[in-house]
Amino acid sequence: MTIFNVASSAELSAALASAAGGDRIVVADGSYGRVSIANRSFDSTVTITAANPGAGAHFDGLTITGSKNVSLVGLDLGR
């Protein structure tokens, strides 16, 4: 299992491109704008989690299409 620590939407996109099933992507506090995850299927779950759940990893929107085994934990997905 690999843990990717990201602090920007570009780093998040790069981590998703490199991730394999069972990996974890830890998102630092900050604003990530709108993010789209498309056509990413993993053999087992890839977890995208906030470094500080419920605190400060904010997304204006997050769209997931054509993907499977992606889990989101503790992210602020807009209000």
C-alpha positions as CSV (number, residue, x, y, z in Angstrom):
1,M,0.0,0.0,0.0
2,T,1.2,3.5,-0.9
3,I,0.2,6.6,0.9
4,F,0.1,9.8,-1.3
5,N,0.1,13.1,0.5
6,V,-1.3,15.9,-1.7
7,A,-1.8,19.6,-1.2
8,S,-3.2,20.8,-4.6
9,S,-5.7,19.6,-7.2
10,A,-2.8,18.9,-9.6
11,E,-1.1,16.7,-7.0
12,L,-4.5,14.9,-6.4
13,S,-4.8,14.2,-10.1
14,A,-1.3,12.9,-10.3
15,A,-1.8,10.7,-7.2
16,L,-5.0,9.2,-8.8
17,A,-3.1,8.5,-12.0
18,S,-0.5,6.6,-10.1
19,A,-2.7,4.9,-7.5
20,A,-3.4,1.2,-7.3
21,G,-6.0,-0.7,-5.3
22,G,-5.4,-0.5,-1.6
23,D,-3.6,2.9,-1.8
24,R,-4.6,5.9,0.3
25,I,-4.5,9.6,-0.8
26,V,-4.3,12.0,2.1
27,V,-5.5,15.5,1.2
28,A,-4.1,18.5,3.1
29,D,-6.2,21.4,4.3
30,G,-6.9,23.8,1.5
31,S,-9.3,24.7,-1.4
32,Y,-9.3,22.2,-4.3
33,G,-12.0,23.8,-6.5
34,R,-13.9,21.4,-8.7
35,V,-12.4,18.0,-9.2
36,S,-13.5,15.3,-11.6
37,I,-12.5,11.6,-11.3
38,A,-13.3,9.8,-14.6
39,N,-12.7,6.2,-15.8
40,R,-10.6,5.1,-12.8
41,S,-11.3,1.6,-11.8
42,F,-9.3,-0.2,-9.1
43,D,-9.2,-3.9,-8.1
44,S,-9.6,-2.8,-4.4
45,T,-10.6,0.4,-2.8
46,V,-8.5,3.6,-3.1
47,T,-9.3,5.9,-0.2
48,I,-9.2,9.6,-0.6
49,T,-9.2,11.1,2.9
50,A,-8.8,14.5,4.5
51,A,-5.6,14.9,6.6
52,N,-8.0,16.6,9.2
53,P,-11.4,15.1,8.6
54,G,-14.2,17.7,8.6
55,A,-11.7,20.6,9.0
56,G,-10.3,22.1,5.9
57,A,-10.0,20.0,2.7
58,H,-12.7,21.9,0.7
59,F,-14.0,21.0,-2.8
60,D,-16.4,23.2,-4.6
61,G,-17.6,20.0,-6.4
62,L,-16.4,16.5,-6.9
63,T,-17.7,14.4,-9.8
64,I,-17.0,10.7,-10.1
65,T,-18.0,8.9,-13.3
66,G,-17.1,5.6,-14.9
67,S,-15.1,4.7,-11.8
68,K,-15.2,2.0,-9.2
69,N,-13.6,1.3,-5.8
70,V,-13.1,4.9,-4.8
71,S,-13.9,5.9,-1.2
72,L,-14.1,9.5,0.1
73,V,-13.6,10.1,3.9
74,G,-13.8,13.4,5.8
75,L,-13.8,15.8,2.8
76,D,-15.8,19.1,2.6
77,L,-17.7,18.7,-0.6
78,G,-19.2,22.2,-0.8
79,R,-22.2,23.9,0.6
